[in-house]
């Protein structure tokens, strides 16, 4: 008779954790860039764009929330 292993996290939990990690990485990728080849030139529109100031930090926080949800979700 085989005993069923009592796992703390199941498949859905791991999927939420992996999805959260992907969203966090996407947020950091969207946040990167904005540099200039010429150090004397400051491109304010590129550096302070909606993508870098609003969207990317929101995705990072959402990803961390998904990871936390995946860890805390009960079977």
URNOR-V604696 format. One record per pair of residues at least 24 apart in sequence whose ideal C-beta (glycine too) atoms are under 7 Angstrom apart, sorted by the first residue. I is the first residue (numbers start at 1). J is the second residue. D is the distance in whole Angstrom. If there is no record, write none. Layout:
i	j	d
I	J	D
I	J	D
This chain:
i	j	d
10	75	5
13	70	5
13	73	6
16	66	6
16	69	6
16	70	3
16	73	7
17	67	5
17	70	4
17	71	7
19	66	6
20	63	5
20	64	7
20	66	3
20	67	4
20	70	6
21	63	7
21	67	7
23	59	6
23	62	6
23	63	3
23	66	6
24	60	6
24	63	3
24	64	6
26	59	6
27	56	5
27	57	7
27	59	3
27	60	4
27	63	6
28	60	7
30	55	6
30	56	4
30	59	7
31	56	4
